[in-house]
């Protein structure tokens, strides 16, 4: 197998790892661990019971012809971000019930190579000292995305013939899902990753705006739909209820809310980020109307309706604000934020939090945009250039696309985390009412990948609370599918230029946006900001994106 094929495959593995990553520690260390002896899990189920369940899968024959567990007990090293959802209870992925079940069912011994955050993962990639596979969000964390990682000899690209022979279940999935396949194809016809894929539909919308609806009721207000109503709500929180910081949006959450179109649509911009209209690429932050978005945010800042320290606020502070009543509105994940806040404060009288739709220009309008992940959302899994047996690595990653693998990754272990009721998996009390006080997310993090991501197809998200189910439904009820940019592939000849332009332009955009919001730059200078973007190569960046979209649409 040539170097180019190897490099493309590695990029795929890295993307999967990032999606598996969550909030890790700050140490940035790297460690390798293997599975320990059986023990009692933090979720309250003995490993012997879990092993008894996994034994039922012995000698499973997949539809495409690979038998699991495989013969020979191969060893695979796997680069993973250490996850805060389980790192207080386990030292390694291989200690988890999921890790143990995966090794037993596949026949592979996993050597987990853990890093604690994105910076540490990036350093590992830069060092060249890579495991056989790794999962990571290369699409967002590597300049030039996966195509550049292939060019740089980081990851391996895979031919259709390689996948047909060594990952037949994955290849069959790609053949049956052309939109996913197009997103993973390079312009040379190679596949870049073992993808983390969300099935079509509302399961791709997993973030939301959320507000204290009990406070709205106290003020005699309906849940806001427009920018004016949202502003009036924040004013009411501050002036009538004495809320210190009505809107709590750390810089990353603010940028996410803008990229998702939660706050931009009332001003004629679907998203701060790129989107498409009738096949034409548009960068929201380059539009003249984006000035009105920044003017509105500056108004919130100047009137003390959002945290003056939004650029330095961390997630712990955000959580404290939302749980204590110091703040009444924010944006973020339906699971780890909306669900966690409601579960934590379930015994607090009159504490209520409700999701709301992306803001629109006129009351009753249908949102044109909202949070919608691509089918291939990442992180993906990649085979690295250091892998001595790419075929064995591919057979391991193929397991996630078998019927048995999808059940394990999506729902965990039958009889432990779920039971089949009327043909559908239903979570057990171990997950939804954990005897050790663990949250649903913490338990699912021990037994599944679906809580976060990985190299497989994720089914419908398992939201238990009515508010989560409403958010899940509400945020899928937009026209985002018409305007969302697919996961395009930048042409090889443009990748170096694209990486440089995107890095420089995005840095300037982010820094200047903050100055506009804080009033450190007058919005009278917005035309100068647009001119600077153009001088920096904004038009060329748009041209490269347009070319990539045209190629994607022609595949």
Protein Blocks (a to p, Z undefined) as FASTA:
>chain_A
ZZklmmmmmmmmmmmmmmmpccddfkopacddddddddddfkopafklmmmmmmmmgoia
cfkopacddehiaacdddddddfklmmmbfbfklpmklmmmmmmnopacdddddfbfklm
mmmmmnopacfbdcddfklmpghijmlmmmnomaccddfklmmmmmmmlmmmmmmmmmlm
mmmpcfkopafbdcddddedjklpccdcdddfklmmmnopacdfbfklmmmmmmmmmmmn
opablpacdfklmmmmmmnommmmmnopabfbdcdeehiacdfklpfklmmmmmmmmmmm
mnopacfklmmocfklmmmmmmnopacbdcddfklmmmmmmmmmmmpghiacdddddddf
bghiacfbdcdddfblopaddddfklmblmlmmmmmmmmmmmklmmmmmnopghilpcce
ehiacddfklmmcfklpafklmmmmmmmklnoccddddddddfbfklmmmmmmmmmcckl
mmoccdddddfklmmmmmmmmmmmmmmmmmmmmmmmnopacfklmmmmmmmmmmnopmmm
mmmmmmmmmmmmmZZ
